[in-house]
Structures are given as C-alpha cells and as structure tokens.
Amino acid sequence: MRTQLLAATALAALAMSLPASAAPAPQITDPAGDSRDTSATTDIVSALFGTQGTTTKVGRKTVYTPTKLVVTVTYSGAPSADPQATHAVTFTEPGCGAIYIQVYSGGTWGFADCLGDADFGVSYKIAGNTVTYTLPFNTIGKQYFKPGTSLTDLAAYTSLSDPVFGFDVRDISGLDEGALDYATSAATFRI
C-alpha cells in the first residue's frame, strides 16, 4: 500500500511538472465591435501567426523545419464575401522589408519590398469566422524566413476595394484610417 501511495505521489508530481500543451495565443488581438461599418463580417478579433513544415528524424532527435508561414485571422462573424471587401495581413521580415498579403474578390495579391514591383500569389482558406493565409517561404526567396527570424510590425485589416484591380482604400490613401477595421500589435513572431 505504501509503495502504491509513493508511486501515485511521484506520478502526480511528474504530471504537474510537465508543461501544459495549450493553444498558442494570437499575436494580434482587437476589441470586438470596433469595425467602422459595425458589421461582424469585417470586424477583426485576432490574428495568429504560425508555421507549417516538415519533420525528419536525425539520429534519435526529431527535427522540425518550417517551410510556410500560416496566418489565421479571426472575425466576429463569417468574413465578408462582398466583391468590394478586402482582407489583408502585413508584417516586416528584416531582410526583405514590408510584406503585404491580401484576399479580395479578384483573387489574392502579395507584395514585398525586396521584390520591387513584382507581386506574388498566396493561398488562403475561408472557414467559419476565419481567413487563413498560407505563404510558402520560397515564394519570396530562399534567403528570407530563416528559423530564428523575427517578424515585426504585425497588422491585419479589412477595407473596401476596387473589385477588379484589388486596390483598397488604405492602398490609395496610404492611411490606416481608410480601413474598416485595423488591428496591430507590438508583438513579434519568431520563425
């Protein structure tokens, strides 16, 4: 009986010392109900930056290598499917500069300072109250998005846009105030 009690106590102590596997907290949070058009479909609540990658066995260790940036933006309601709605995420990668990814009625656009005038596509998925962007690291260039790199100037916004060219009010005005909802954070995301 005493042995069982000691074993149970040891197991309980071990369980309390192990880290809990909780979902990561979003890097951007924004008050619900602050969208300028008072619509839940354009009202950003949070944005979570993360990665997808591959795992390989190296000796006895399992090594994770990130290969894609994944950003999930959550809204108060289902994201607007209005042809003039724009959903976008921006951030800075230290070697590349500002990077911008956008979903609008005509498709997707991506821009990066280090690519000059060239733009790129980005995949996305709208499900429930979220828009999830997936950006393979090699889309921008193999020299960027290295493990340990910190992304800064994290922001997400919704805006009105030209349904043909995708230029949104914020693009044209250059002002964050042109957005229907604009959420930023001083947090960084480390790859």
C-alpha positions as CSV (number, residue, x, y, z in Angstrom):
1,M,0.0,0.0,0.0
2,R,2.8,2.4,0.9
3,T,4.6,1.6,-2.4
4,Q,1.4,2.4,-4.4
5,L,1.0,5.7,-2.5
6,L,4.6,6.7,-3.2
7,A,4.2,5.8,-6.9
8,A,1.0,7.8,-7.2
9,T,2.6,10.8,-5.5
10,A,5.6,10.6,-7.8
11,L,3.3,10.4,-10.9
12,A,1.3,13.3,-9.7
13,A,4.4,15.4,-9.1
14,L,5.7,14.4,-12.6
15,A,2.4,15.4,-14.2
16,M,2.4,18.8,-12.5
17,S,6.0,19.5,-13.7
18,L,5.2,18.8,-17.4
19,P,4.2,21.8,-19.5
20,A,0.6,22.0,-20.5
21,S,0.0,21.9,-24.2
22,A,-2.2,24.9,-24.7
23,A,-3.0,26.5,-27.9
24,P,-0.7,29.4,-28.7
25,A,-2.1,32.9,-28.0
26,P,-2.7,35.2,-31.0
27,Q,0.0,37.9,-31.6
28,I,-2.7,40.4,-32.5
29,T,-5.9,40.9,-30.5
30,D,-8.5,43.6,-31.3
31,P,-11.7,44.6,-29.5
32,A,-14.9,43.1,-30.9
33,G,-17.4,45.5,-32.4
34,D,-14.9,48.2,-33.4
35,S,-15.3,47.9,-37.2
36,R,-16.2,51.2,-38.9
37,D,-19.2,49.6,-40.7
38,T,-20.4,47.8,-37.5
39,S,-20.5,44.5,-39.3
40,A,-19.3,41.3,-37.8
41,T,-18.1,40.3,-41.3
42,T,-15.3,42.9,-41.3
43,D,-14.6,43.0,-37.5
44,I,-11.2,41.5,-36.7
45,V,-10.9,39.9,-33.3
46,S,-7.4,38.3,-33.6
47,A,-4.6,37.1,-35.8
48,L,-2.4,34.1,-35.1
49,F,1.0,33.7,-36.9
50,G,2.4,30.2,-37.1
51,T,4.3,27.9,-39.4
52,Q,3.8,24.6,-41.3
53,G,6.8,22.5,-42.1
54,T,8.4,19.1,-42.2
55,T,9.8,16.8,-39.5
56,T,12.7,14.5,-40.1
57,K,14.4,12.0,-37.8
58,V,18.1,12.9,-37.3
59,G,19.6,10.2,-35.1
60,R,17.3,10.0,-32.1
61,K,16.0,13.5,-32.5
62,T,13.1,14.7,-34.5
63,V,13.9,18.0,-36.3
64,Y,11.1,20.4,-37.4
65,T,11.9,22.6,-40.4
66,P,9.3,25.4,-41.1
67,T,8.6,25.9,-44.8
68,K,5.4,28.0,-44.8
69,L,4.1,31.0,-42.9
70,V,0.4,30.5,-41.8
71,V,-1.6,33.4,-40.5
72,T,-5.2,32.9,-39.3
73,V,-7.3,36.0,-38.8
74,T,-10.5,35.5,-36.8
75,Y,-13.5,37.8,-37.2
76,S,-16.6,38.4,-35.1
77,G,-18.7,36.8,-37.9
78,A,-18.1,35.0,-41.2
79,P,-15.6,37.1,-43.2
80,S,-17.3,39.3,-45.8
81,A,-17.7,37.8,-49.3
82,D,-18.7,41.2,-50.7
83,P,-16.9,41.8,-54.0
84,Q,-15.6,45.1,-52.7
85,A,-14.2,43.6,-49.4
86,T,-10.5,43.2,-48.8
87,H,-8.9,41.1,-46.1
88,A,-5.2,41.7,-45.6
89,V,-2.2,41.0,-43.4
90,T,1.0,43.0,-43.3
91,F,4.3,42.4,-41.5
92,T,8.1,43.1,-41.8
93,E,10.7,40.5,-42.4
94,P,14.1,42.1,-41.5
95,G,15.9,41.1,-44.7
96,C,13.0,41.7,-47.1
97,G,11.2,44.7,-45.6
98,A,7.4,45.1,-45.6
99,I,5.3,42.2,-46.8
100,Y,1.6,42.5,-47.7
101,I,-0.8,39.7,-48.4
102,Q,-4.4,40.4,-49.5
103,V,-7.6,38.5,-50.4
104,Y,-10.2,40.3,-52.4
105,S,-12.9,39.5,-54.9
106,G,-10.5,39.2,-57.8
107,G,-8.2,36.8,-56.1
108,T,-5.1,37.3,-54.0
109,W,-2.1,39.7,-54.1
110,G,1.2,39.7,-52.3
111,F,3.8,42.4,-52.4
112,A,7.2,42.5,-50.7
113,D,9.7,45.4,-50.6
114,C,12.6,43.1,-51.6
115,L,10.8,42.1,-54.8
116,G,10.4,45.6,-56.2
117,D,7.4,45.8,-58.4
118,A,6.8,42.1,-58.7
119,D,3.8,40.6,-56.9
120,F,3.0,37.0,-55.9
121,G,0.0,34.9,-55.2
122,V,-0.8,33.5,-51.8
123,S,-3.2,30.7,-50.9
124,Y,-6.0,31.2,-48.5
125,K,-9.0,29.4,-47.0
126,I,-12.1,31.0,-45.6
127,A,-13.8,28.8,-43.0
128,G,-16.3,29.8,-40.3
129,N,-15.1,33.0,-38.8
130,T,-11.6,32.8,-40.2
131,V,-9.4,33.6,-43.1
132,T,-6.2,31.5,-43.1
133,Y,-3.3,32.6,-45.4
134,T,-0.5,30.2,-46.3
135,L,2.7,31.6,-47.7
136,P,5.5,29.2,-48.7
137,F,8.8,30.7,-47.7
138,N,10.4,30.2,-51.1
139,T,7.7,32.4,-52.7
140,I,9.7,35.5,-51.5
141,G,13.1,33.9,-51.8
142,K,15.1,31.2,-50.1
143,Q,17.3,33.8,-48.2
144,Y,14.3,35.0,-46.2
145,F,12.2,33.4,-43.4
146,K,15.1,31.6,-41.8
147,P,14.5,29.8,-38.5
148,G,15.1,32.3,-35.7
149,T,14.0,35.3,-37.8
150,S,11.5,37.6,-36.0
151,L,8.6,39.2,-38.0
152,T,7.6,42.6,-36.7
153,D,5.0,45.3,-37.5
154,L,2.3,42.7,-37.4
155,A,-1.1,44.0,-38.7
156,A,-4.4,42.8,-40.1
157,Y,-7.1,44.9,-41.7
158,T,-10.3,44.8,-43.7
159,S,-11.2,47.5,-46.2
160,L,-13.2,48.4,-49.3
161,S,-11.5,47.7,-52.6
162,D,-11.9,48.0,-56.3
163,P,-13.3,44.5,-57.2
164,V,-11.3,44.4,-60.5
165,F,-7.8,45.6,-59.5
166,G,-8.0,45.0,-55.8
167,F,-6.7,48.4,-54.8
168,D,-8.3,49.2,-51.4
169,V,-9.0,52.5,-49.7
170,R,-6.0,52.0,-47.5
171,D,-3.7,51.4,-50.5
172,I,-4.9,54.5,-52.3
173,S,-4.9,56.8,-49.2
174,G,-1.9,55.3,-47.5
175,L,-3.7,55.8,-44.3
176,D,-4.6,53.1,-41.7
177,E,-7.8,55.2,-41.1
178,G,-9.0,54.1,-44.6
179,A,-9.6,50.6,-43.3
180,L,-12.9,49.4,-41.9
181,D,-11.0,47.6,-39.1
182,Y,-7.3,47.8,-38.5
183,A,-5.6,45.7,-35.8
184,T,-1.9,45.9,-34.9
185,S,0.4,44.6,-32.3
186,A,3.8,45.4,-30.8
187,A,4.3,41.6,-30.5
188,T,6.7,39.8,-32.8
189,F,6.6,36.3,-34.3
190,R,9.7,34.3,-34.3
191,I,10.1,31.6,-37.0
